[in-house]
Structures are given as C-alpha cells and as structure tokens.
Amino acid sequence: MKLNTIPTSFVKTLSIIGLASALMVTAVSGQISIDEWGSSVGLPAGSGVIGPDPSLPAGIGLPGPVLFYVLPFGVVPGDLLLADAGTNGAVTPSDVIRFWNPTGNPNQSFAIFYSDRPELGEIPPPADTGLPPQLQPLIAGPFVETGTEAANYYDYLATPGMPGAPLIASGPSLMYHIVSDGQVPEPSTAALILLASGLGIFFKRRSQGAR
C-alpha cells in the first residue's frame, strides 16, 4: 500500500508562509501600540472603546465618555505621565495613560488614554477629554515625548512592578508605543510584501524548473 506524500513544492510554500507569519508576530511581540484615535497594534480588534470611564466609580475618573483600551491580561495599576515634545523635561503632563485594574483581574484590564482638551477649531481625537482630576498612587514619569506637535510618541517600557506591567510575578517587561499626535500604522504591510515577494520568487523558480 502506497502512502500519500506531501509534495516538496508544497512544503517549500508553507515554509515561506510560515516565515512571513513569524515575522509578523515578531513585529508586534512584546510591544503594544496605541493612539488617541482608538487604533492599536498588538491588541485584538475592537480593543479601543469610547465609553464611561472605568475609573470613575473610584472617584478619580472623568464623568463623560473617554477612550480606553481593553487589555486581554492583567496589569499593575498606575498612571503614566507624558509631556509634550520640546518641553525639555517639563513636569506638567499633556497626556495620562491610566492602567486600571482595581480588582486584580489576571485576564483583563484597561489602558485609559487621557489627553489635553483640543485647541479652538481643532478636530479632536476621542482621547482629548482633558486630564483626570486625581492620579493613582503609583506613577511613572512625566516623560517627554519624541517628535513634533504634528506627530509625536513615547516608547514606555513597563518593567515588573511598574504601571502597565503584566501582573504575573516576575513577568516580562512590556513595551508600549504611545502615539500622542498621529496614528498607529498598519503592522503587517512589510510582512505582507515579504510574503508576496517570497511566493513570487518561489513560483517563478518552479516555473523555470519545469521548462
């Protein structure tokens, strides 16, 4: 009885697809990107939500709708303070990222994005609701953002025990790429180009070999 075998060409194709997939995962592994518009990279689709402030019942949130992200893991609660680019270490924050997990839930928590209210005539992103009236006891920053008023960001490394770090004891550090002005780019463009190029080269070689 002859056993069915997988063609070598098919195995090579799967190898190329697997490589591109691995690069896509690596590109967002250990890093979460969020912005003031509700876009994210490294989080499930629909993680950006506009709704009641999760920290309002504790008396330290805002009464109106705010932008927050649902994180599929627990974090150390605390507030990350960011200052506008070019302020040379100013201590007055223009953005507050609140990591909120009052119940210590290991499977879900929130990152609430507060930013200064918009200037007159500006089309405000959902995060421009103003800053919270009170901060949590654990604070990181303020850190000065990189870039210009048109496009700036801050890369925050949440080490164990710091705001936003995973709740797992002695767990890994987690990088947050926080875009204050501008939007998070699509994460998979380069990987998709690589995938298409790799498949194109493979099938071209296969066609040449068949002649």
C-alpha positions as CSV (number, residue, x, y, z in Angstrom):
1,M,0.0,0.0,0.0
2,K,1.5,3.3,-1.1
3,L,1.2,6.1,1.5
4,N,0.2,9.6,0.3
5,T,3.1,12.1,0.5
6,I,3.2,15.9,0.6
7,P,4.9,17.4,-2.5
8,T,8.2,19.1,-1.8
9,S,7.0,22.2,-3.5
10,F,4.0,22.5,-1.1
11,V,6.4,22.1,1.9
12,K,8.5,25.0,0.5
13,T,5.4,27.1,0.0
14,L,4.4,26.5,3.6
15,S,7.9,27.4,4.8
16,I,7.7,30.8,3.1
17,I,4.3,31.5,4.5
18,G,5.5,30.4,7.9
19,L,8.5,32.7,7.8
20,A,6.3,35.7,6.9
21,S,3.9,34.8,9.6
22,A,6.7,34.6,12.1
23,L,8.0,38.0,11.1
24,M,4.5,39.5,11.6
25,V,4.3,38.0,15.1
26,T,7.8,39.2,15.9
27,A,7.0,42.7,14.8
28,V,4.4,43.1,17.5
29,S,5.7,40.6,20.1
30,G,6.4,42.3,23.4
31,Q,5.0,45.6,22.2
32,I,1.6,47.3,22.2
33,S,0.9,50.4,20.2
34,I,-2.0,52.7,20.9
35,D,-3.0,56.2,19.8
36,E,-5.6,58.9,20.6
37,W,-8.0,57.7,17.9
38,G,-8.6,54.2,19.2
39,S,-6.2,52.4,16.8
40,S,-3.9,49.8,18.1
41,V,-1.3,47.2,17.2
42,G,-0.7,44.0,19.3
43,L,-4.2,44.0,20.7
44,P,-7.4,42.2,19.5
45,A,-9.6,44.0,17.0
46,G,-12.1,46.3,18.7
47,S,-9.9,46.8,21.8
48,G,-10.3,50.6,21.5
49,V,-13.5,51.7,23.1
50,I,-15.3,55.0,23.7
51,G,-17.4,54.7,26.8
52,P,-17.9,55.5,30.5
53,D,-14.6,56.0,32.4
54,P,-13.7,52.7,34.1
55,S,-12.1,54.6,36.9
56,L,-15.0,57.0,37.5
57,P,-16.6,54.8,40.2
58,A,-13.4,55.2,42.2
59,G,-13.8,58.9,42.1
60,I,-10.6,59.6,40.1
61,G,-12.0,59.5,36.5
62,L,-14.0,61.8,34.3
63,P,-17.8,61.9,34.1
64,G,-18.1,61.9,30.3
65,P,-17.1,59.3,27.7
66,V,-13.4,58.6,27.4
67,L,-11.1,56.5,25.2
68,F,-9.8,53.3,26.7
69,Y,-8.3,50.0,25.5
70,V,-9.3,46.6,26.8
71,L,-6.2,44.6,27.6
72,P,-6.5,40.8,27.5
73,F,-4.3,40.4,30.5
74,G,-3.9,41.9,34.0
75,V,-1.6,44.9,34.6
76,V,-0.1,46.7,37.6
77,P,-2.4,49.7,38.1
78,G,-0.8,53.1,37.9
79,D,-0.6,56.3,35.8
80,L,1.9,57.1,33.1
81,L,2.5,60.8,32.6
82,L,3.7,62.2,29.3
83,A,4.7,65.8,28.4
84,D,4.7,67.5,25.0
85,A,7.7,67.1,22.8
86,G,10.2,70.0,23.1
87,T,9.3,70.9,26.6
88,N,12.7,70.0,27.9
89,G,11.6,67.8,30.8
90,A,8.5,69.8,31.8
91,V,6.7,68.3,34.8
92,T,3.2,69.3,33.6
93,P,1.8,66.3,31.7
94,S,-0.2,66.7,28.5
95,D,-1.2,63.0,28.4
96,V,-2.0,60.5,31.1
97,I,-2.2,56.8,30.3
98,R,-4.0,55.1,33.1
99,F,-3.5,51.4,33.6
100,W,-6.6,50.4,35.6
101,N,-7.2,47.0,37.2
102,P,-8.8,47.6,40.6
103,T,-9.9,44.0,41.1
104,G,-6.6,42.5,40.2
105,N,-8.2,40.5,37.3
106,P,-5.3,38.5,35.7
107,N,-7.2,38.1,32.4
108,Q,-8.4,41.7,31.7
109,S,-7.6,45.3,32.5
110,F,-7.8,48.7,30.9
111,A,-5.5,51.4,29.5
112,I,-7.3,54.7,29.6
113,F,-6.0,57.4,27.3
114,Y,-6.5,61.0,28.6
115,S,-5.1,64.0,26.7
116,D,-5.4,67.8,26.9
117,R,-8.5,69.3,25.6
118,P,-8.3,70.4,21.9
119,E,-7.5,73.9,20.7
120,L,-10.2,76.1,19.2
121,G,-11.1,74.9,15.7
122,E,-9.2,71.6,16.0
123,I,-10.9,68.3,15.2
124,P,-10.3,66.4,18.4
125,P,-9.5,62.8,18.7
126,P,-11.5,60.7,21.2
127,A,-8.7,61.0,23.8
128,D,-8.9,64.8,24.0
129,T,-11.2,64.8,27.0
130,G,-8.9,66.5,29.5
131,L,-6.8,65.0,32.2
132,P,-8.2,63.1,35.2
133,P,-8.8,65.1,38.4
134,Q,-6.7,62.7,40.5
135,L,-3.8,60.4,39.9
136,Q,-3.2,56.9,41.2
137,P,-0.6,56.3,43.9
138,L,1.8,54.6,41.5
139,I,3.1,57.0,38.9
140,A,5.7,56.8,36.1
141,G,7.0,59.9,34.6
142,P,6.5,62.6,33.4
143,F,8.4,61.6,30.3
144,V,8.9,63.9,27.3
145,E,7.5,62.7,24.0
146,T,9.6,62.4,20.9
147,G,8.7,64.3,17.7
148,T,6.7,67.4,16.8
149,E,3.3,68.7,17.7
150,A,2.1,67.1,14.4
151,A,3.5,63.7,15.2
152,N,4.9,62.5,18.4
153,Y,5.1,59.4,20.6
154,Y,6.8,57.8,23.6
155,D,8.1,54.3,24.0
156,Y,7.4,53.2,27.6
157,L,9.0,50.1,29.0
158,A,6.8,48.7,31.8
159,T,9.2,46.8,33.9
160,P,8.0,44.4,36.6
161,G,6.1,46.3,39.3
162,M,5.7,49.5,37.2
163,P,2.3,50.8,35.8
164,G,1.2,48.7,32.9
165,A,3.5,45.7,33.6
166,P,1.9,42.3,33.4
167,L,0.5,41.0,36.8
168,I,2.5,37.8,36.5
169,A,5.0,37.6,39.3
170,S,8.5,38.3,37.9
171,G,6.8,38.5,34.5
172,P,8.4,40.0,31.4
173,S,8.7,43.7,30.7
174,L,6.3,45.1,28.1
175,M,6.9,47.9,25.7
176,Y,4.0,50.4,25.0
177,H,4.4,52.6,21.9
178,I,2.1,55.5,22.7
179,V,1.3,57.9,19.8
180,S,0.0,61.2,21.1
181,D,-0.3,63.1,17.8
182,G,-0.7,61.0,14.7
183,Q,-2.0,57.4,14.3
184,V,-0.6,53.9,14.7
185,P,0.4,52.5,11.3
186,E,-0.7,49.2,10.0
187,P,1.5,46.5,11.4
188,S,1.6,43.9,8.7
189,T,2.4,45.8,5.5
190,A,6.1,44.8,5.4
191,A,5.3,41.2,6.2
192,L,2.7,41.0,3.5
193,I,5.1,42.5,1.0
194,L,7.7,39.9,2.1
195,L,5.1,37.1,1.8
196,A,4.1,38.2,-1.7
197,S,7.7,38.6,-2.8
198,G,8.7,35.2,-1.4
199,L,5.8,33.4,-3.1
200,G,6.5,35.2,-6.3
201,I,10.2,34.1,-6.3
202,F,9.1,30.5,-5.4
203,F,6.6,30.1,-8.2
204,K,9.0,31.8,-10.7
205,R,11.7,29.3,-9.8
206,R,9.2,26.5,-10.0
207,S,8.0,27.6,-13.4
208,Q,11.6,27.9,-14.7
209,G,12.4,24.4,-13.4
210,A,9.5,22.9,-15.2
211,R,10.7,24.1,-18.6
